[in-house]
């Protein structure tokens, strides 16, 4: 169950940078998106707390941030047209390899 909590925490970790990205426009703040971001931070942290009861802190934190980084990268590329250069893709693949390594260790 701890790994499920951790994966869900990582998924919510993707939500807060998305909320921050959409929470500000040239017209000003968009409170619903800022609230979405805060909610994602809260849920993500709570799920990480639950996961760390059974998963070592370093492993849990590394996987949590890795899922968030890879997910935010994917959302940026797919939804916002961020660069998907070969070097960025290789770098993301290395993060994924680190996540898998932590899970297997």
C-alpha positions as CSV (number, residue, x, y, z in Angstrom):
1,X,0.0,0.0,0.0
2,X,2.9,2.3,0.7
3,X,4.0,2.3,-2.9
4,X,0.5,3.1,-4.1
5,X,0.6,6.1,-1.7
6,X,3.9,7.1,-3.1
7,X,2.9,6.9,-6.8
8,X,-0.3,8.9,-6.0
9,X,1.8,11.4,-4.1
10,X,4.0,11.8,-7.2
11,X,0.9,12.2,-9.4
12,X,-0.3,15.1,-7.2
13,X,3.2,16.5,-7.3
14,X,2.6,17.1,-11.0
15,X,-0.5,19.1,-10.2
16,X,1.0,21.9,-8.3
17,X,3.4,23.2,-11.0
18,X,0.5,22.9,-13.4
19,X,-1.7,25.0,-11.1
20,X,1.0,27.6,-10.8
21,X,1.6,27.7,-14.5
22,X,-2.1,28.2,-15.1
23,X,-2.6,30.4,-12.0
24,X,-1.1,33.5,-13.5
25,X,-1.7,35.2,-16.8
26,X,-1.0,38.7,-18.1
27,X,-4.4,39.6,-16.9
28,X,-3.4,38.6,-13.3
29,X,-4.0,35.8,-10.8
30,X,-6.5,33.0,-11.4
31,X,-7.5,32.0,-7.8
32,X,-9.0,28.7,-8.7
33,X,-5.8,27.4,-10.3
34,X,-3.8,28.8,-7.4
35,X,-6.2,26.9,-5.1
36,X,-5.8,23.8,-7.2
37,X,-2.0,24.1,-6.8
38,X,-2.3,24.4,-3.0
39,X,-4.6,21.4,-2.8
40,X,-2.2,19.3,-4.9
41,X,0.7,20.3,-2.6
42,X,-1.3,19.3,0.5
43,X,-2.5,16.0,-0.8
44,X,0.9,15.2,-2.2
45,X,2.6,15.9,1.1
46,X,0.0,13.9,3.0
47,X,0.4,10.9,0.8
48,X,4.2,11.1,1.0
49,X,3.8,11.1,4.8
50,X,1.8,7.9,4.6
51,X,4.3,6.3,2.2
52,X,7.3,7.1,4.4
53,X,5.8,4.9,7.2
54,X,7.0,1.9,5.3
55,X,9.4,3.2,2.6
56,X,12.8,4.6,3.6
57,X,12.8,8.4,3.6
58,X,15.5,8.8,0.9
59,X,13.9,6.3,-1.4
60,X,10.4,7.8,-0.9
61,X,11.6,11.4,-1.5
62,X,13.7,10.5,-4.5
63,X,10.8,8.6,-6.2
64,X,8.3,11.3,-5.2
65,X,10.3,14.1,-6.7
66,X,11.3,12.0,-9.7
67,X,7.6,11.2,-10.6
68,X,6.8,14.9,-10.2
69,X,9.7,16.0,-12.4
70,X,9.0,13.5,-15.1
71,X,5.3,14.2,-15.0
72,X,5.8,18.0,-15.1
73,X,8.2,17.6,-18.0
74,X,5.6,15.5,-19.9
75,X,2.8,17.9,-19.2
76,X,5.0,20.8,-20.3
77,X,5.9,19.1,-23.6
78,X,2.4,17.8,-24.4
79,X,0.2,20.7,-23.2
80,X,2.5,23.8,-23.4
81,X,4.8,23.0,-26.3
82,X,8.0,22.9,-24.2
83,X,11.1,21.6,-25.9
84,X,11.5,17.9,-26.3
85,X,15.1,18.0,-27.5
86,X,17.2,14.9,-27.5
87,X,19.2,16.1,-24.5
88,X,16.1,16.8,-22.4
89,X,14.7,13.3,-23.3
90,X,17.9,11.6,-22.3
91,X,17.9,13.5,-19.1
92,X,14.3,12.5,-18.3
93,X,15.2,8.9,-19.2
94,X,18.0,9.1,-16.6
95,X,15.5,10.3,-13.9
96,X,13.2,7.4,-14.8
97,X,16.2,5.0,-14.5
98,X,16.9,6.4,-11.1
99,X,13.3,5.9,-10.0
100,X,13.3,2.3,-11.2
101,X,16.7,1.8,-9.5
102,X,15.3,3.1,-6.2
103,X,12.3,0.8,-6.4
104,X,14.5,-2.2,-7.1
105,X,17.0,-1.5,-4.4
